[in-house]
């Protein structure tokens, strides 16, 4: 990170207060379904009330120390004490006193080395503030989480759907949704969604944070059984936070980027179906995956990485070399062919010899278990779809395949 500009405790004075949520634009709201209009109106009413209450609070002087990390040589920069006011000063405000080559990369703040903090969220007490760029794991997750909200906004506008949840994942983010009439997302839907997202980026939509009581959350999201499930089963009695971005208001712990202008490259990667809560007996939803970056060059590099990774995908290479194959009769399991079996046996022989050298003794455990084991480990809820097809439930006799039996007929199977 670059050096901070000359900042002294007495030199920072400002009167920045909490942002006041604007009235919804009538023209932009005309094409939206009633549940979105009413939800957003309640948010705006509660936000105005909250902001008015914050303005009435005392804003005592607090001691804030900026930690600007390491310089280009890897040496820690000296900590910078700054003057600040509780419920008024924000981490984002202090970035104006830092070189642009540093501030432009910042995604989110971190308070006292523990809690991630929105750049526009007022500080509340004495603290130490550090900044995280997109290149950090936490910064990247925040960036992709915010990008997921933009995807959710685009999906609501395009499908007038009911959103479930949209988290960041290892290679981007996704959003689950229920579309009226059981409509399925098609690849031809991707360009219109991306075009809407691009429009939202240009609008520099801010992410507005608001803590809402359980009672008001029920009113705000009463139209959606998915949101009500989260409210009734996952949230504490005192309520939780919601975030507004453009026309989207969603249950969310945050934090988020300052505004959508930070997102410079956005692309939908794939879509699929899924079950709500991972339960095959629950609603079937549509899932859309995407990825986004603060720089178009990073998107190009990401695509190149995925292309190279696909060439080295062991699942493809193994099939091309006739080492193994997969079949839906045993999802996630490998059916080894003769060459693959020879490699497997050689590796197993090597491992046995190394274990024996180190004094280990070999045991054998069952290949099949009662499904209660996965229920106890809480895997049944999150991975029920796959487990239901791959687990053998000892309480329900059914036809079995031998471990060497191949579903495509190349090897003999028995009942």
C-alpha positions, 0 to 999 in steps of 0.5 A: 500500500502507498504512503498516507498523506500528511494527516494529523489528529487536529486536521480532520474535521467534518460534519458528515452524518448518516446518509438519508435514504431517498424517496423511490423514483416513481418512474423506476418503480412503475414496472415493479411488482407490488411486493417490491414497491411495498417492501422498499417503501417500508425500508425507506420509512424505517431508514428515515426514522433511523437516520433522524434518531442517529442525528439526535444522538450525541456524537462524542469525539473518539480515538481512531487509529488507521492501520495502512498495512505494508508499504511496497517493500513489505515494511509496516507503515506507522499507525496514524491517529485521527480525530473522529466522532461517534455515529458520524465518522466513517472508515470511507471518509478517512480514505480521502487522506490516503494516496489514490493508488491505495484507496482505489483498491479498498473494498471494505474496512476491518475494525480492531482486527476482528469485525468487517465494517462497511466503509460508509457505516459510522464508527461507534467507539474508539477503535483501530481501522484497517482496510482490505483490498479485493486481493485479500480473501475477505475483501474478495468475499465481500465484493462477490457478496455485493455482486450477488445482490446486483444479480438478485436485483437484476433477477427481481426486475427480469423475472419478478421472482422470489429470492432465496439467498445469494452467497459468495462462493470459491469462484464467484457467487450465486443467487437462488430464486423461485420463478412464477409458473416454474419457469426455468432460467435459460442461457438466452436469459443471461445477456438481459440480466448482464445488461441490467447489471451493467446499468446498475453499475453505472447508476452507482447504487449505494449499499444502505444498511439498516437494522430491523426488528423481527416484527418489521422484518415479517412485514417487509418480507411477508410476501416470501415464504423463503425469507420468512423461513430465515426470519423465523428459524435463523435470526435472533429475537432482536432482529437483524440487518437488511441492505438496500441496493437500487430496487433490491432490499434483502436480508443480509448481515453484510458488509458490502462495498460502498456502491455498485460503481466498484464493479467493472466486470460482471458475467453469468457463468452458468445456471442450474436447478436446486432445492430450497434448503437442499431438501429434495422434498422442498421447492425446486429453485433456479440458481444462477452463478456469476463472477465479477471483478473491480477491473476488466483485466482481472476478468480476462485473467480469470477466464484464461485461468478457467480455460487452463484449469479445464485442460487439467481437469482430472475428471476429463483426463481420466475419462480420456485415458480410459482410467475411469468413468462416472455414472448416476447409479452411484453419484460422485463415485468412480468406476475404475477401468483396468488401467485405472485399477492398476494405478489404484493398486500401485498407490495402495501398495505404496501407502501400505508399505509406508504405513507399515514402516511407521508402525501403523496397522490396517483396519477395514470399515463399512462402505455403507451406513445408516442415513442417521449418521449423516443426519447426526453430522448435519450433512443430510440437510445441506447435501440431502439431494446428493446423499439421497441418491448415493446413501444406502439406507439399511432400513430400506432394502433395495437393489445393490451393485457390486463395487466392481459392477459398471452401470454401462454393462462392461462389468457384471452386476448382481442383485 
